[in-house]
Amino acid sequence: MYWYLEVMRKFAEFQGRSRPMEYWMFFLVNLLIAIGLRLVEGLLGSPGVVGALYSLIVLVPGIAVSVRRLHDTGRSGWWLLIGFIPLLGAIVLLFFMAQEGQPGPNQYGADPKKATV
């Protein structure tokens, strides 16, 4: 849960780098919350307003952590736009996000694995 809170604390910080664990835990927690909201709204017969509102709330933090994750692999945040290419874009982004970060500092900042928490 620490990673989720850390990403939300840095909700609009597009500079620097994020470790793979920070990105994937944020992704997992959001996925579980979205599934939970969808189940509850389905059981209650509601139109999905709470789920849509939650998606809007985590949109900017999700983009920010994705950009920082790309920075960790030595890529510009503009690579997120490849996700607009159907199927191929998602596969490429999945590959980028799953890669280990560059060891040591790179043009986007210090190695987050070497940083003290």
Residue pairs with C-beta under 8 A, 6 or more apart in sequence:
1 29
3 21
3 22
3 25
3 26
3 29
4 25
4 26
4 29
6 22
7 18
7 22
7 26
7 61
7 64
7 65
8 61
10 61
10 64
10 65
11 60
11 61
11 64
12 60
12 61
12 64
13 64
13 68
14 63
14 64
14 67
14 68
14 77
15 68
15 71
15 108
15 109
16 68
16 71
16 108
16 109
16 112
17 68
17 69
17 71
17 72
17 101
17 106
17 108
17 109
17 110
17 111
17 112
18 65
18 68
18 69
18 71
18 72
18 112
19 72
19 101
19 112
19 113
20 69
20 72
20 97
20 98
20 100
20 101
22 65
22 69
22 112
23 65
23 66
23 68
23 69
23 97
24 97
26 61
26 62
26 65
30 58
30 62
33 54
34 51
34 54
34 55
37 50
37 51
37 54
38 48
38 51
40 50
41 47
41 48
41 50
41 51
63 80
66 77
66 80
66 97
67 77
67 80
68 108
69 96
69 97
70 76
70 77
70 79
70 80
70 96
70 97
71 77
71 106
71 108
71 109
72 101
72 102
72 106
72 108
72 112
73 96
73 99
73 100
73 101
73 102
74 102
74 106
74 107
74 108
75 96
79 93
79 96
80 93
82 89
82 92
82 93
83 89
83 90
83 93
85 92
101 111
101 112
101 113
102 111
103 111
103 113
104 111
104 114
105 111
